[in-house]
Amino acid sequence: MISLYENRYTVPSKWVRALAAALLLAAMLSTATAFAQARESLGAGAGVRGTRPARPLEPGAPWALAPGEAFVFASILFVENGKPKYPYGLGKPMWFVEGLSGRWPHLSTEKDGAFFYAVPAGSYEILRGAPVYYTPFICLPYRFEAPQAGKAYYVGALRIELESTVMLGGLWGNYIDSVDYAEMLDLFDAAAAAFAARNPGAAALPLEKALMTRIPGKRPQLVTRCE
């Protein structure tokens, strides 16, 4: 378990929330378009300069790892204002991963918080994440390893407790006030069973547990940009 974090971000005044609400309303259509374009870029290998496509493992679909690729699977679980946000509706977590071989923008979990992706074997950091359309971003100082091609790696369940101000009745996105707690859970047995049931061909790969670790000297923070 990762220790409790006191977030350094504070809300200066009520006008910040009002401004965030106004910006959120103004950006609804453009944000939806941006996410759609990001999804297209993942499949096409195009998009933001320096990014690389990550391929989701679809249930039951024919599957083969490309040379140099490995599977990673895990989950991201948000608890908002004391209540689990999962199973997710529209507010599924989106996250941004950086590795030595490139970046992967706007990767998404599934309804239960799980994600299953094929990526080039290597070392990675989760730069930021948040439920869809929430603001600001949560900078997540965690890394994981998928060092050997041709293998599947379970990298853990990252559980994050946050406090938020509900906007638009919670129908679109809320304003995150603080990140109160973060911990890494080892749910390997259940995750491995879900992985095996998802695609028998992929499940035949060698499977290894390689839990995410916190980057020394860093902690979750609320930011508009993660460096």
Secondary structure, DSSP 8 states (H G I E B T S, - for coil): -------------HHHHHHHHHHHHHHHHHHHHHHHHHHHHHHHT-SSTTB---EE--TT------TTEEEEEEEEEEEETTEE--S-SS--EEEEEEETTEEEEEEE--TTSEEEEEEESEEEEEEEEEETT-BSEEEEEEEEEE-STT-EEEEEEEEEEEEEE--GGGTS--EEEEEEEEEEE--HHHHHHHHHHH-HHHHTS-EEE---EE-TT---EEESS--
